[in-house]
Each structure stands twice: as structure tokens, then as C-alpha cells.
Amino acid sequence: MGGMTCRAGCGACCIAPSLSSPIPGMPGGKPAGIRCVNLTADNLCGIYGRVDRPAVCGALKASKEMCGDSFGEAYERLASLELATRPD
């Protein structure tokens, strides 16, 4: 997948997927489709750069294949990946 710069104010990756890792303010992780409590009103990560930010968040890199050209495309693609990788 080709890398790209994250779209400021998108936040789809902080809403669509589930996260099993504890997150500040969400000790049990984050369910799919639920907005992370650390996502600011302008859809930026409120804990970016902090040591308690989950490793999975830091490892996720924006790509054209994942993010598309808009929040809507990114959300749809991430939601589809969530469904495809959900344990039975």
C-alpha cells in the first residue's frame, strides 16, 4: 500500500475499527463504529505523541487504499475491513 499524509480532520480510523487495546478513557478498548473518546471535536487525536497512546494507533499509516479521497470513503473501507476481519 502506498503511503500518504493523513488527512487532517478525517478521524475515520478513530471511529470505524474496533481496538482491543486499552485506550486512555476507554480501558476496555473501543468497539467498531464508536468514536474514540480521545478524538477531538475537529477529528484530531487528542493523545497523539503521548506514551499511553496505543501502539496500534501509532502503527497505522494512512494510505490511498485505506483512506480513499474523503472521510466517507475511508469510513466505508475501514468498516468493510472490520467486518472482514471480525472473529466469528
C-alpha positions as CSV (number, residue, x, y, z in Angstrom):
1,M,0.0,0.0,0.0
2,G,1.3,3.4,-0.9
3,G,1.8,5.9,2.0
4,M,0.3,9.3,2.1
5,T,-0.1,12.1,4.6
6,C,-3.0,11.7,7.0
7,R,-6.0,14.0,6.1
8,A,-6.3,16.5,8.9
9,G,-9.8,16.4,10.4
10,C,-10.8,13.0,9.0
11,G,-10.7,10.7,12.0
12,A,-12.3,7.7,10.2
13,C,-9.6,5.4,11.6
14,C,-10.6,6.6,15.2
15,I,-14.3,5.7,14.6
16,A,-14.8,2.7,12.2
17,P,-12.5,0.0,13.5
18,S,-12.6,-1.7,16.9
19,L,-9.5,-1.6,19.1
20,S,-8.9,-4.3,21.7
21,S,-6.1,-2.3,23.3
22,P,-6.8,-0.2,26.4
23,I,-7.1,3.5,25.5
24,P,-6.9,6.4,27.9
25,G,-10.6,6.9,28.8
26,M,-11.6,3.6,27.3
27,P,-9.9,0.9,29.4
28,G,-11.8,-1.9,27.7
29,G,-10.8,-0.8,24.2
30,K,-13.1,0.7,21.6
31,P,-16.0,-1.0,19.8
32,A,-16.3,-0.7,16.0
33,G,-18.3,2.3,14.9
34,I,-17.9,4.1,18.2
35,R,-15.9,7.4,18.3
36,C,-12.7,7.2,20.4
37,V,-13.1,9.5,23.4
38,N,-9.7,11.0,22.5
39,L,-10.9,12.2,19.1
40,T,-11.3,16.0,19.4
41,A,-14.2,18.0,18.0
42,D,-12.2,18.7,14.9
43,N,-11.4,15.0,14.4
44,L,-7.8,15.1,15.6
45,C,-6.1,12.7,18.0
46,G,-6.1,14.2,21.4
47,I,-3.4,11.9,22.7
48,Y,-1.1,12.0,19.6
49,G,2.5,11.6,20.7
50,R,1.7,10.5,24.2
51,V,3.3,7.4,25.6
52,D,-0.1,6.0,26.6
53,R,-1.4,6.2,23.1
54,P,-2.0,2.5,21.9
55,A,0.8,1.1,19.7
56,V,-1.7,0.1,17.1
57,C,-2.7,3.7,16.6
58,G,0.9,4.8,16.1
59,A,1.5,1.9,13.7
60,L,-1.5,2.7,11.5
61,K,-0.3,4.6,8.4
62,A,-2.5,6.5,6.0
63,S,-2.7,5.0,2.5
64,K,-4.7,5.7,-0.6
65,E,-6.1,2.2,-0.5
66,M,-7.4,2.6,3.1
67,C,-8.3,6.3,3.2
68,G,-9.6,6.9,-0.3
69,D,-10.4,10.6,-1.1
70,S,-12.8,11.5,1.7
71,F,-13.9,10.7,5.2
72,G,-16.9,8.8,3.7
73,E,-14.6,6.6,1.6
74,A,-12.2,6.0,4.5
75,Y,-15.0,5.1,6.8
76,E,-16.6,2.7,4.3
77,R,-13.3,1.0,3.6
78,L,-12.3,0.7,7.3
79,A,-15.8,-0.6,8.2
80,S,-15.5,-3.2,5.5
81,L,-12.1,-4.3,6.8
82,E,-13.5,-4.5,10.3
83,L,-16.3,-6.8,9.1
84,A,-13.9,-9.0,7.1
85,T,-11.5,-9.5,10.0
86,R,-14.0,-9.8,12.8
87,P,-13.7,-13.1,14.7
88,D,-16.7,-15.4,14.3
